[in-house]
């Protein structure tokens, strides 16, 4: 399966490129969520049993992370009926200032909870942006197909899969990437190492991901070789002018390459319509 640019593809509308295939029998259904960043909007789509239960859970998570959470009110959310509330990161100590207020909106779309986060100053984006379209996923893809009224070049897409004590994060960067896989890997690693000076980069190996596309695999050690904190397996490459990164790490323990590859094999490219 592969995503090939179509006439007018860069002008939109955007449709997600990544999906997850069902796991092998006996391995259990993983938790899957899709995230999109576009034009000031942060959009998350994940399975949920009901809106109120999901909002209650989200409220607890926000408060644990130091956010104040306002009372909900009725509103439209990307073409659906939903609710919204004002959130703001609290000031901690004397050094960290309070965060700018944001509006977080929620709606249920079939079995999925839709969450939209936007700065308070641009709260109208959640309704004026346009309608989000969600189609039932074709077999063997188990994530929904999402279409946004935005050009491909403006959208960053992320797919997260959590199963047991391991988490996979697949990221498609904004815009077309006019470089080779090797150049993209080098540029991405340079950014990571500037942001995380204690990151130790391991072996460089040609590999495949997303159902057979060529890529480069690396291993990371966070915290340095002498004080191991967390290991991570990272695959990266350029497919159909899109820069794609896939990383797998343990959430509670260090995982080995076999476990990481087993989770990585669940991610595939969704073919064009």
Secondary structure, DSSP 8 states (H G I E B T S, - for coil): ------TTGGGS-EE--EEEB---TTS---EEEEEEEETTEEEEEEE-S-HHHHHHHHHHHHHHTTEEE---EEEEETTEEEEEEEEEE--BTTTB-----EEEEEEEETTEEEEEEEEGGGTTHHHHS---EEE---TTB-S-EEEESS-GGGEEEEEEEEETTEEEEEEE-SS---S-HHHHHHHHHHHHHHH-TTEEEEEEEEEEETTTEEEEEEEEEET-TTS--EEEEEEEEEETTEEEEEEEEESSS---HHHHHHHHTTEEE----
